[in-house]
Amino acid sequence: MNQRTLGTSGLSVNPVGLGCMGFSHAYGAPTDRQTAVRTLREAVDLGYDFFDTAESYTGVNPDGSISYNEELVGEALRDVQDKVVIATKMGVAHNPDRSLRLDSQPETIRKSVEGSLKKLGTDYIDLYYQHRINPNVEPETVADTMAQLMKEGKIRAWGISEATEDYLRRAHAVCPVAAIQNRYSMMARAHEALFPVCEELNVAFVAFSPMANGFLTGAYRPGTQFTDGQDYRAAMPQYTEEGYTKAQGLLELLTRMAEEKDATMGQISLAWMLCKKPYIVPIPGSRKPERLRENFAAGEITLTPEEVTAIDTRLDTMDFAVFGGHSGK
Ligand SMILES: NC(=O)c1ccc[n+]([C@@H]2O[C@H](COP(=O)([O-])OP(=O)(O)OC[C@H]3O[C@@H](n4cnc5c(N)ncnc54)[C@H](OP(=O)(O)O)[C@@H]3O)[C@@H](O)[C@H]2O)c1
């Protein structure tokens, strides 16, 4: 499998990474520790070598204790740390009402990095993202702090999640950014505007929620209920009746293409972005070994440039109701 490079960091990874968030956060009650660790180890055996977590990925276990995603990832990957790339993030905390509290002050970054190192059980972090831009802290300040952490050997590279062009340019001028991590899927293409910037600066584009929070797999039907209080999908517009109605054309397109390519709908949704740009790395999340296998294998599916363009042309005509952003471009 051809590896993809993360900017000029010297890090390279297989085309499909693994989003680990769901084991603790946002998709219902956390997975129990033993199962999560076993599944993450299975992911390594399947070929995954790029794992995405965050300081803020936490959830409440049935016994009331907190599931810290970084601890699960750290425990699972400790023995293979030198063979994989582990990314984590700082700079946001979740309020009880699910709104975000942003803090990227240098002293907070330093405190967070120590906490993440401890939870991961490592002495360095491969890729350290600022999870969200903090309007009260200049990008140069964050970049300078990251540069110091790199010098101290605490992190190997850094990135920005939900980056904007201006912020990325200013930060990159101080300390080269290896990757941005933004929402990107067939239903949320606003950040395509950043592709030329990634190309110019040699920055990788890590795509989060690449299957529109699972919607593009076609595994869910109108009426599917997400009843667990910790499952954010209950409030996501794509899972409403209107969401399904608006996405009907896309689901039909995916069904047809999946048949043509002897693939699954989810695989087509990932192959579409993988075949679009060599610096895009989707990080679909799953807690189920069979789905991990399926998603990883999307890296083997080829869509021709003409097929990618034809899909884009169709997407341009569609309007979606989707979490975290506007549809289309
Ligand atoms: N930087 C940020 O602000 C940010 C925000 C959100 C997410 N992320 C990162 O991006 C990762 C991926 O995003 P995401 O989890 O929100 O969305 P996603 O990858 O688009 O979708 C994940 C959902 O799809 C389901 N799923 C996965 N593969 C499937 C398959 N083959 N068939 C059917 N269902 C499937 C999963 O359920 P099961 O687990 O039950 O399989 C899960 O509910 C996260 O884990 C996290 O690391 C980052």
The ligand as an SDF file (V2000), in Angstrom:
LIG
                    3D

 48 52  0  0  0  0  0  0  0  0999 V2000
  -10.8480   17.1140   14.8120 N   0  0  0  0  0  0  0  0  0  0  0  0
  -12.0960   17.0790   15.1570 C   0  0  0  0  0  0  0  0  0  0  0  0
  -12.6710   18.0540   15.6100 O   0  0  0  0  0  0  0  0  0  0  0  0
  -12.8450   15.7900   15.0060 C   0  0  0  0  0  0  0  0  0  0  0  0
  -14.2530   15.7630   15.0600 C   0  0  0  0  0  0  0  0  0  0  0  0
  -14.9030   14.5400   14.8800 C   0  0  0  0  0  0  0  0  0  0  0  0
  -14.1690   13.3860   14.6600 C   0  0  0  0  0  0  0  0  0  0  0  0
  -12.7960   13.4400   14.6330 N   0  0  0  0  0  0  0  0  0  0  0  0
  -11.9850   12.2340   14.3910 C   0  0  0  0  0  0  0  0  0  0  0  0
  -12.4110   11.6280   13.1950 O   0  0  0  0  0  0  0  0  0  0  0  0
  -12.7350   10.2630   13.4390 C   0  0  0  0  0  0  0  0  0  0  0  0
  -13.8290    9.8010   12.4940 C   0  0  0  0  0  0  0  0  0  0  0  0
  -14.9620   10.6400   12.5600 O   0  0  0  0  0  0  0  0  0  0  0  0
  -16.3730   10.1600   13.0750 P   0  0  0  0  0  0  0  0  0  0  0  0
  -16.2130    8.9380   13.8970 O   0  0  0  0  0  0  0  0  0  0  0  0
  -17.0430   11.3410   13.6560 O   0  0  0  0  0  0  0  0  0  0  0  0
  -17.1860    9.8580   11.7380 O   0  0  0  0  0  0  0  0  0  0  0  0
  -17.1300    8.7400   10.6000 P   0  0  0  0  0  0  0  0  0  0  0  0
  -15.8190    8.0860   10.5900 O   0  0  0  0  0  0  0  0  0  0  0  0
  -17.6410    9.4000    9.3920 O   0  0  0  0  0  0  0  0  0  0  0  0
  -18.2570    7.7090   11.0820 O   0  0  0  0  0  0  0  0  0  0  0  0
  -18.1530    6.9350   12.2230 C   0  0  0  0  0  0  0  0  0  0  0  0
  -19.4680    6.1970   12.4280 C   0  0  0  0  0  0  0  0  0  0  0  0
  -19.6870    5.3290   11.3390 O   0  0  0  0  0  0  0  0  0  0  0  0
  -19.8930    3.9920   11.7940 C   0  0  0  0  0  0  0  0  0  0  0  0
  -19.1720    3.1450   10.8320 N   0  0  0  0  0  0  0  0  0  0  0  0
  -17.8410    3.1600   10.5930 C   0  0  0  0  0  0  0  0  0  0  0  0
  -17.5310    2.2780    9.6220 N   0  0  0  0  0  0  0  0  0  0  0  0
  -18.6870    1.7110    9.2490 C   0  0  0  0  0  0  0  0  0  0  0  0
  -19.0150    0.7380    8.2790 C   0  0  0  0  0  0  0  0  0  0  0  0
  -18.0850    0.1940    7.5110 N   0  0  0  0  0  0  0  0  0  0  0  0
  -20.3250    0.3870    8.1370 N   0  0  0  0  0  0  0  0  0  0  0  0
  -21.2790    0.9690    8.8960 C   0  0  0  0  0  0  0  0  0  0  0  0
  -21.0290    1.9010    9.8300 N   0  0  0  0  0  0  0  0  0  0  0  0
  -19.7430    2.2660   10.0000 C   0  0  0  0  0  0  0  0  0  0  0  0
  -19.3000    3.9450   13.1840 C   0  0  0  0  0  0  0  0  0  0  0  0
  -20.0130    3.0450   13.9960 O   0  0  0  0  0  0  0  0  0  0  0  0
  -19.3110    1.8240   14.7520 P   0  0  0  0  0  0  0  0  0  0  0  0
  -18.2360    2.4190   15.6110 O   0  0  0  0  0  0  0  0  0  0  0  0
  -20.4250    1.2520   15.5230 O   0  0  0  0  0  0  0  0  0  0  0  0
  -18.7610    0.9310   13.6840 O   0  0  0  0  0  0  0  0  0  0  0  0
  -19.5020    5.3690   13.6850 C   0  0  0  0  0  0  0  0  0  0  0  0
  -20.7880    5.4900   14.2220 O   0  0  0  0  0  0  0  0  0  0  0  0
  -13.1060   10.2300   14.9200 C   0  0  0  0  0  0  0  0  0  0  0  0
  -12.9850    8.9350   15.4670 O   0  0  0  0  0  0  0  0  0  0  0  0
  -12.1230   11.2040   15.5020 C   0  0  0  0  0  0  0  0  0  0  0  0
  -10.8700   10.5630   15.7420 O   0  0  0  0  0  0  0  0  0  0  0  0
  -12.1410   14.6250   14.7860 C   0  0  0  0  0  0  0  0  0  0  0  0
  1  2  1  0
  2  3  2  0
  2  4  1  0
  4  5  1  0
  4 48  2  0
  5  6  2  0
  6  7  1  0
  7  8  2  0
  8  9  1  0
  8 48  1  0
  9 10  1  0
  9 46  1  0
 10 11  1  0
 11 12  1  0
 11 44  1  0
 12 13  1  0
 13 14  1  0
 14 15  2  0
 14 16  1  0
 14 17  1  0
 17 18  1  0
 18 19  2  0
 18 20  1  0
 18 21  1  0
 21 22  1  0
 22 23  1  0
 23 24  1  0
 23 42  1  0
 24 25  1  0
 25 26  1  0
 25 36  1  0
 26 27  1  0
 26 35  1  0
 27 28  2  0
 28 29  1  0
 29 30  1  0
 29 35  2  0
 30 31  1  0
 30 32  2  0
 32 33  1  0
 33 34  2  0
 34 35  1  0
 36 37  1  0
 36 42  1  0
 37 38  1  0
 38 39  2  0
 38 40  1  0
 38 41  1  0
 42 43  1  0
 44 45  1  0
 44 46  1  0
 46 47  1  0
M  CHG  2   8   1  16  -1
M  END
$$$$
